[in-house]
Amino acid sequence: MTEIGPDPNRPDPIADQPRVCFLKNLIKSPKIIVGDYSYYDDPIAPENFEKNVLYHYGNEGLIIGRFCAIPWWGIGKLTRLRAL
């Protein structure tokens, strides 16, 4: 079976667009769970997504679905979610 679309195991879903990256390949924290095809668009440093996620207190964490697109200006809204 031939796959169509970008490989979720590669950090860059769009060739020649370093500002867009699949988050799953960048996240190290066990408190952040990211779906295969969720991506982040940041014109400065998309690899710093995890540093921009704030307000992890106690057992709280963040779950990002399988097909989510997060713009650089939307990260503040995302940190208000209480997922775990």
C-alpha positions in Angstrom: 0.0 0.0 0.0 1.4 3.4 -1.0 1.2 6.1 1.6 0.0 9.5 0.7 1.0 12.6 2.5 3.9 13.5 4.8 5.8 11.0 7.0 4.9 11.8 10.6 8.3 10.5 11.7 10.1 13.2 9.9 10.3 16.6 11.8 9.5 18.7 8.7 6.1 18.0 7.0 6.6 20.6 4.3 9.9 20.7 2.3 11.7 24.0 2.3 9.6 25.4 5.2 11.7 25.1 8.4 9.2 27.2 10.3 6.7 24.3 10.3 7.4 21.1 12.2 5.6 18.0 13.4 5.5 18.3 17.2 5.7 14.6 18.0 9.4 14.5 17.0 10.4 17.5 19.2 8.6 16.9 22.5 10.6 15.3 25.3 8.3 16.0 28.3 6.1 13.1 29.5 3.5 15.7 30.4 2.9 16.6 26.8 1.3 14.0 24.5 1.1 14.9 20.8 -0.7 13.1 17.9 1.2 12.0 14.8 0.2 14.7 12.4 0.0 17.8 14.7 2.2 20.5 13.6 3.5 23.9 14.8 4.2 27.0 12.8 6.7 29.4 14.2 8.7 31.8 12.1 11.6 32.1 14.6 12.2 28.7 16.3 9.6 25.9 16.0 11.9 23.6 18.0 11.2 25.7 21.0 7.5 24.8 21.3 8.0 22.9 24.5 9.6 26.0 26.2 6.6 28.0 25.3 4.1 25.7 27.0 3.5 27.2 30.5 1.6 26.3 33.6 2.3 22.7 34.2 1.4 22.3 37.9 1.4 19.0 39.7 -0.1 16.2 37.7 -1.5 18.4 34.9 -0.4 17.8 31.4 -1.2 18.7 27.8 -2.7 16.4 25.2 -2.7 17.6 21.6 -4.8 15.6 19.1 -3.7 13.7 16.0 -4.5 16.4 13.4 -3.9 19.8 15.0 -2.3 22.9 13.5 -0.9 25.4 16.1 0.1 28.8 14.9 2.9 30.7 16.7 0.4 33.3 17.9 -1.9 30.7 19.4 0.4 29.1 21.9 -0.8 31.3 24.8 -4.3 30.0 24.3 -3.1 26.4 24.2 -1.5 26.6 27.6 -4.8 27.3 29.3 -6.1 23.8 28.5 -6.1 21.4 31.3 -6.0 17.9 29.8 -4.9 15.4 32.4 
